[in-house]
Structures are given as structure tokens and as C-alpha cells.
Amino acid sequence: MTLKDTCPIELKDSAHLVRLLHVLVAEESKATEQYDQVIEAIDDRFALVAEKLKEIRNDELNHIGILTNQISQLDPEEARAMLEGADEGK
């Protein structure tokens, strides 16, 4: 699902909002991957550009954190599952 598929957005309930937030997380993740690809392709001649792109990529990662936090607040069961997964990954 993409947001284009859901426009105009008619919010039904909190579960629907959580699904939409997941779409946004996926889009932010895709953006970070694209920034990483460009950063990796840049050589030393364009180091300043690479640094700016890294800042933008980090902003995208920050957005993922914000969105994930919102999902956790809206869906406590999903928050518990994410915490369990984080513990298993240690």
C-alpha cells in the first residue's frame, strides 16, 4: 500500500492510522536507502555533498523513530511486540 493508493485519506480509526503510519515508515526507510546509495557513489571530489546527504539521511532516520513512537502510543500491543523483538535481538 502507498499513500497514493489511499488518497484521499479517510481516517477510519486508530488501527487505520497505524497502518498509514507504517506506510510512512516504509517510505522513510526507502528514502534512507536511496540516500545511502548516492552517498556510497560519491567520491572525494564531492565530499561536502556527501556530508549534506548524510545529514538528510539522518533526518529520515529520526523521522522513522518519531513515527515508530507514534505507532507504539496508538497500539500498545504492537509496542510490546516491538520491545520483545528488540530484546530477542540483543
N, C-alpha and C positions, 0 to 999 in steps of 0.2 A: 504494500500500500504506500502511496505517496500522498502528499498533501494535495497535489493536483487532482488525484482521484477522489478526494473528499470535498473539494470546493464546490459551492460554498459550504463552509463547515456549519453544521447544525449540531451543536453540542447536546448530546442526549443525557449523559450522566457522567459521574466521575470515572467510571470504567472506560467510557469512550474517550474522555480527556486523557487518561493514562495511555490508551492506545495511540492517540495523536502525539503525546509526548515521546513515546517510543519511536515514532516516525522521525521526530525532530532529532532524537539522539542518533538514529541511524544516519541522518543527513549530515550531522556534525562530524560523525565518525568518518564518513566518506570524504568530507572536506579535509580532515586531518591527513588522511591517506594521500589525497591529491597534493597537498602542500608538501608532504614528505617526499613524494616522487620528484617534484620540481626541485626541492632543496638538494636532494641527492644528485641531481643532474647538473647543478651549478658548480662551476669551478672557481678557483681563487680570484679570477678577474671580477667576479660579481659577488664577492663575499658580503658586501653591505646589503645587497638584495636578499641574499640567503638569510642574513640575520633578521631582517624585517619579516620575511616569510615565517621564520621560526617563531617570532612574536605572535604573528597572526594565528599560526597553528596552535600555539599555547593558549590563545584566547578561545579557540574552538574546543580544546580540551577542558577549559574552565566551563564553557557552556554545557558540555556533557555532564560535568559534575553538578551544575545547578539544576539541569533537567532531571538528572537521576535523583537528586534530593527531593525535587517536587513529586516525582513518581512515588518515592518512599513515603512521603507525607500523605499522599492520596490513597495509597494502597499498602497498609501495614503488613499484610500477608506477603506481598511481594518484597517488601523491605526485609522481612525476616528471611525469606529465601535468598536474597542477595547477601545478607550477612552470613548465612550458613555457607554459601558458596565461597565467600571471602575467607572464612575460617578453614574450609577444606583446601583452599589454595595455598595455605601457609606451609 
